[in-house]
Amino acid sequence: CTRKHHHPKDKSNEDYNVCCWQKKKAILKDELSTKFEEEGGIAPELSAEEKGEEKKNSSGTPKHVTHGYHLVEGKTAHAMEDYIVAKTRQVDDSELGLYAIFDGHSGRDVAKYLQKHLFENILSQPDFWTDTKAAIKRAYKNADDEILHEVVGARGGSTAVTAILADKKKLVVANVGDSRAVICNGGVAKPISVDHEPLKENDEIESRGGCVVKRPGNVPRVDGQLAMARAFGDGKLKKHITSEPDIFIKKINEDTESVILASDGMWKVMSNQEAVDCIKDIDDAKEAAETLVEEALDRGSTDDISCIVIIFQ
């Protein structure tokens, strides 16, 4: 990873055409679905006799999995609004790695609530093992309803990118907003989430009665306010946005090297491949996360930055 002081390219363009964004969105979703999506649930595939034995990947070699994380407060007027989850847990004879980035806005209450409750909501769904996507979508909806009615009401919101690693064999990623997950297989970075940017979902927003406003010198915003098309909370805009996640299930194989989850404070200044290249020679997950955050700061990021790195060896 070079330690030069890079400057992010200006990706804003007032002449972006919404139709173009819709086509790009469709292509990206198709690519993600073709390459990464698995149907059904994540129920363990091993027999009862194999329960308790170390799970192995398709090459027969056990995967040693470690994780690390790092957060820094941005150079903005508000206090730190990012929250994370990074832990392992035994559930129904399976080992689950639970990882999440929650990037709050207009306050920290929504992100804090999600950190405490979202995974509990997901794992409590009766069809979590058999129809994982439906279970996660329902859990996201339940959490958002609770946030709107009991936590913050009309003000405050958060992104979410969650990853569940089941028995070191399957990875389930769900996201709402612009926090992102990236997987590295054989040195090549691939996104396993979709950035929910307003222009990409202009048609959906307008169909709900909202609009996307692009003012000079600013990013496109829903109703001129929110810089993402999906979020938890944000009650004043809820009629025009959604908290429904995109979900992808990916098998871990012998080529899988790492997974990175991070808030947009990092992705604004670093491409997916640059992030993967930055940590390719680092075996310690915590050091890898710290290296990525420091690189983002060197490149001029002023936002809160949170980063989780999962390393497979």
C-alpha positions as CSV (number, residue, x, y, z in Angstrom):
1,C,0.0,0.0,0.0
2,T,1.6,3.3,-1.0
3,R,1.5,6.0,1.6
4,K,1.4,8.8,-0.9
5,H,-1.2,11.6,-0.3
6,H,-3.7,10.7,-3.0
7,H,-6.6,12.9,-3.7
8,P,-10.0,11.4,-4.6
9,K,-11.2,11.8,-8.1
10,D,-14.3,14.0,-8.4
11,K,-16.9,11.6,-9.5
12,S,-19.8,14.1,-9.4
13,N,-21.1,15.2,-12.7
14,E,-24.1,17.4,-13.1
15,D,-24.8,15.9,-16.5
16,Y,-25.3,12.4,-15.3
17,N,-28.3,10.9,-16.9
18,V,-30.8,9.1,-14.8
19,C,-31.4,6.6,-17.5
20,C,-27.7,5.8,-17.6
21,W,-27.7,5.2,-13.9
22,Q,-30.7,2.8,-14.2
23,K,-28.8,0.8,-16.9
24,K,-25.7,0.7,-14.8
25,K,-27.7,-0.4,-11.7
26,A,-29.2,-3.2,-13.7
27,I,-25.9,-4.3,-15.0
28,L,-24.3,-4.3,-11.6
29,K,-27.2,-6.2,-10.0
30,D,-27.0,-8.8,-12.8
31,E,-23.3,-9.1,-12.3
32,L,-23.5,-9.5,-8.6
33,S,-26.4,-12.0,-8.9
34,T,-24.6,-14.1,-11.4
35,K,-21.3,-14.2,-9.6
36,F,-22.2,-14.2,-6.0
37,E,-25.8,-15.1,-5.3
38,E,-26.8,-18.4,-3.8
39,E,-30.4,-19.5,-3.4
40,G,-32.0,-20.8,-0.3
41,G,-30.7,-20.7,3.2
42,I,-27.4,-21.3,5.0
43,A,-28.4,-24.4,7.0
44,P,-25.3,-26.4,7.7
45,E,-24.6,-29.0,5.0
46,L,-22.7,-31.4,7.2
47,S,-24.2,-34.6,8.6
48,A,-24.9,-35.1,12.3
49,E,-21.7,-37.2,12.6
50,E,-19.7,-34.3,11.2
51,K,-21.1,-31.8,13.6
52,G,-18.4,-30.4,15.9
53,E,-15.6,-31.2,13.5
54,E,-13.8,-28.3,11.9
55,K,-15.5,-27.2,8.7
56,K,-13.3,-27.2,5.6
57,N,-13.5,-25.4,2.3
58,S,-13.7,-27.2,-1.1
59,S,-10.0,-27.8,-1.2
60,G,-10.1,-29.8,2.0
61,T,-7.9,-27.3,3.8
62,P,-9.3,-25.7,7.0
63,K,-9.7,-22.0,6.8
64,H,-8.3,-20.0,9.7
65,V,-10.4,-16.9,10.0
66,T,-9.5,-13.7,12.0
67,H,-11.1,-10.3,12.1
68,G,-10.0,-6.8,13.2
69,Y,-11.5,-3.3,13.1
70,H,-10.6,0.3,13.5
71,L,-12.7,3.5,13.8
72,V,-11.8,7.2,13.7
73,E,-13.9,10.3,14.3
74,G,-14.1,12.6,11.3
75,K,-13.1,16.3,11.1
76,T,-16.7,17.4,11.2
77,A,-18.9,19.4,13.6
78,H,-20.8,16.4,14.9
79,A,-19.6,13.7,17.3
80,M,-18.7,10.2,16.1
81,E,-21.8,8.5,14.6
82,D,-20.4,5.2,13.4
83,Y,-21.0,1.9,15.3
84,I,-19.7,-1.6,14.5
85,V,-20.2,-5.2,15.4
86,A,-17.4,-7.7,15.0
87,K,-17.7,-11.0,17.0
88,T,-18.2,-14.7,16.7
89,R,-21.1,-16.6,18.2
90,Q,-22.2,-20.3,18.5
91,V,-25.7,-20.7,17.3
92,D,-27.5,-24.1,16.8
93,D,-24.2,-26.1,16.6
94,S,-22.8,-23.6,14.0
95,E,-20.2,-20.9,14.4
96,L,-21.4,-17.6,13.1
97,G,-19.1,-14.6,12.5
98,L,-21.2,-11.4,12.9
99,Y,-19.9,-8.2,11.4
100,A,-21.6,-4.9,10.7
101,I,-21.0,-1.2,10.0
102,F,-23.7,1.3,11.0
103,D,-23.0,4.8,9.7
104,G,-25.4,7.2,11.5
105,H,-26.5,10.6,10.3
106,S,-28.3,13.5,12.1
107,G,-27.4,11.8,15.4
108,R,-26.1,8.5,16.6
109,D,-29.3,6.9,18.1
110,V,-30.3,4.8,15.1
111,A,-26.8,3.4,14.6
112,K,-26.5,2.6,18.3
113,Y,-29.9,0.9,18.3
114,L,-28.9,-1.3,15.3
115,Q,-25.6,-2.3,16.9
116,K,-27.5,-3.6,19.9
117,H,-30.6,-5.1,18.2
118,L,-30.3,-5.9,14.5
119,F,-28.4,-9.2,14.7
120,E,-30.6,-10.4,17.6
121,N,-33.6,-9.6,15.3
122,I,-32.1,-11.5,12.4
123,L,-31.1,-14.6,14.4
124,S,-34.5,-14.8,16.1
125,Q,-36.3,-15.3,12.8
126,P,-37.8,-18.8,12.6
127,D,-36.6,-19.3,9.0
128,F,-33.1,-17.9,9.4
129,W,-31.5,-21.1,8.4
130,T,-33.9,-22.2,5.7
131,D,-34.9,-19.0,3.9
132,T,-32.1,-16.6,5.0
133,K,-32.9,-13.8,2.6
134,A,-36.5,-13.6,3.7
135,A,-35.5,-13.7,7.3
136,I,-33.1,-10.9,6.9
137,K,-35.5,-8.7,5.0
138,R,-38.1,-9.2,7.7
139,A,-35.6,-8.4,10.4
140,Y,-34.5,-5.2,8.7
141,K,-38.2,-4.2,8.4
142,N,-39.0,-5.0,12.0
143,A,-35.9,-3.0,13.2
144,D,-36.9,0.0,11.1
145,D,-40.4,0.0,12.4
146,E,-39.1,-0.1,15.9
147,I,-36.7,2.7,15.2
148,L,-39.4,4.9,13.7
149,H,-42.0,4.3,16.5
150,E,-39.9,4.0,19.6
151,V,-36.4,5.3,19.1
152,V,-36.0,8.5,17.1
153,G,-39.3,9.2,15.3
154,A,-38.8,11.6,12.4
155,R,-35.2,12.6,12.9
156,G,-32.0,10.6,12.5
157,G,-31.0,7.6,10.4
158,S,-28.2,5.1,9.6
159,T,-26.8,2.9,6.9
160,A,-26.2,-0.7,7.6
161,V,-23.9,-3.3,6.0
162,T,-24.1,-6.7,7.8
163,A,-22.2,-9.8,7.1
164,I,-22.8,-13.3,8.6
165,L,-20.1,-15.9,8.1
166,A,-21.6,-19.4,8.7
167,D,-19.1,-22.1,9.7
168,K,-16.4,-20.4,7.7
169,K,-18.2,-21.6,4.5
170,K,-20.9,-19.2,3.5
171,L,-21.0,-15.4,3.8
172,V,-24.3,-13.6,3.8
173,V,-24.1,-9.8,3.1
174,A,-27.0,-7.4,3.4
175,N,-26.9,-3.6,3.0
176,V,-28.9,-0.5,3.2
177,G,-27.3,2.8,2.2
178,D,-23.7,3.5,1.1
179,S,-21.6,1.5,3.5
180,R,-20.0,-1.3,1.4
181,A,-18.6,-4.8,1.6
182,V,-15.9,-6.1,-0.7
183,I,-14.5,-9.6,-1.1
184,C,-11.0,-10.5,-2.4
185,N,-10.7,-13.8,-4.3
186,G,-7.2,-14.5,-5.8
187,G,-6.2,-10.9,-5.4
188,V,-9.2,-9.5,-7.3
189,A,-11.7,-7.2,-5.5
190,K,-15.4,-7.6,-6.1
191,P,-18.3,-5.7,-4.4
192,I,-20.8,-7.9,-2.5
193,S,-23.1,-5.0,-1.7
194,V,-24.8,-2.2,-3.7
195,D,-24.4,1.5,-3.0
196,H,-27.9,2.9,-2.7
197,E,-27.3,6.3,-4.3
198,P,-30.3,8.6,-5.1
199,L,-29.7,8.9,-8.8
200,K,-29.5,5.1,-9.2
201,E,-33.0,4.8,-7.7
202,N,-34.6,7.9,-9.1
203,D,-37.5,6.1,-10.6
204,E,-38.4,4.3,-7.4
205,I,-38.1,7.5,-5.4
206,E,-40.3,9.4,-7.8
207,S,-42.9,6.6,-7.8
208,R,-43.2,7.2,-4.0
209,G,-43.8,10.9,-4.5
210,G,-40.2,12.0,-3.8
211,C,-37.6,13.6,-6.0
212,V,-33.8,13.7,-6.4
213,V,-32.2,17.1,-6.2
214,K,-28.7,17.9,-7.4
215,R,-27.5,21.3,-6.4
216,P,-24.2,22.8,-7.7
217,G,-21.3,21.8,-5.5
218,N,-23.3,19.1,-3.7
219,V,-24.2,15.4,-4.2
220,P,-27.6,14.3,-5.3
221,R,-30.0,14.1,-2.4
222,V,-33.5,12.7,-1.8
223,D,-35.9,15.7,-1.5
224,G,-32.7,17.8,-1.3
225,Q,-31.8,16.3,2.1
226,L,-30.6,12.7,2.2
227,A,-27.5,11.5,0.2
228,M,-28.7,7.9,0.0
229,A,-31.8,6.2,-1.4
230,R,-32.2,3.7,1.4
231,A,-31.7,4.0,5.2
232,F,-32.9,3.1,8.6
233,G,-34.9,5.8,10.3
234,D,-35.3,9.2,8.6
235,G,-39.0,9.3,9.4
236,K,-39.6,12.6,7.6
237,L,-38.5,11.0,4.3
238,K,-39.7,7.4,4.9
239,K,-42.5,7.7,2.3
240,H,-39.9,8.3,-0.3
241,I,-37.1,5.9,0.8
242,T,-36.9,2.3,2.0
243,S,-34.9,0.2,4.4
244,E,-35.2,-3.0,2.3
245,P,-31.7,-4.5,1.9
246,D,-30.0,-6.0,-1.1
247,I,-28.8,-9.5,0.0
248,F,-26.1,-11.7,-1.4
249,I,-24.9,-15.1,-0.3
250,K,-21.3,-16.2,-1.3
251,K,-19.5,-19.4,-0.7
252,I,-16.0,-19.1,0.8
253,N,-13.5,-21.1,-1.2
254,E,-9.7,-21.7,-1.4
255,D,-9.2,-18.5,-3.3
256,T,-10.9,-16.3,-0.7
257,E,-8.4,-14.1,1.0
258,S,-10.2,-11.3,2.7
259,V,-13.5,-9.4,3.2
260,I,-13.6,-5.6,3.9
261,L,-16.6,-3.8,5.3
262,A,-16.3,0.0,5.6
263,S,-18.3,3.2,5.8
264,D,-18.3,5.7,2.9
265,G,-15.7,7.7,4.7
266,M,-13.2,5.2,3.3
267,W,-14.9,4.4,0.0
268,K,-15.1,8.0,-1.1
269,V,-11.4,8.1,-1.4
270,M,-10.4,4.5,-2.3
271,S,-11.6,2.1,-4.9
272,N,-12.4,-1.5,-4.1
273,Q,-9.2,-2.8,-5.7
274,E,-7.0,-0.2,-4.1
275,A,-8.3,-1.3,-0.7
276,V,-7.6,-4.9,-1.4
277,D,-4.1,-4.1,-2.7
278,C,-3.4,-2.0,0.3
279,I,-3.6,-4.9,2.7
280,K,-2.6,-7.8,0.5
281,D,0.7,-8.4,2.4
282,I,-0.8,-8.0,5.9
283,D,-1.7,-11.1,7.8
284,D,-3.0,-9.4,11.0
285,A,-6.6,-8.3,10.5
286,K,-6.5,-5.5,13.1
287,E,-3.4,-4.1,11.4
288,A,-5.1,-4.3,8.1
289,A,-8.1,-2.4,9.3
290,E,-5.8,0.3,10.8
291,T,-3.8,0.5,7.6
292,L,-6.9,1.1,5.5
293,V,-8.2,3.8,7.8
294,E,-4.8,5.6,7.9
295,E,-4.7,5.4,4.1
296,A,-8.1,7.0,3.8
297,L,-7.0,9.8,6.1
298,D,-3.9,10.3,4.1
299,R,-6.1,10.7,1.0
300,G,-8.0,13.5,2.6
301,S,-11.1,11.8,4.1
302,T,-12.8,14.1,6.7
303,D,-15.8,11.9,7.5
304,D,-16.1,9.3,10.3
305,I,-14.4,6.1,9.1
306,S,-15.1,2.6,10.3
307,C,-13.6,-0.5,8.9
308,I,-13.7,-4.2,9.5
309,V,-11.3,-6.7,7.9
310,I,-11.8,-10.5,7.8
311,I,-8.8,-12.5,6.8
312,F,-8.9,-16.1,5.5
313,Q,-5.8,-18.2,5.8
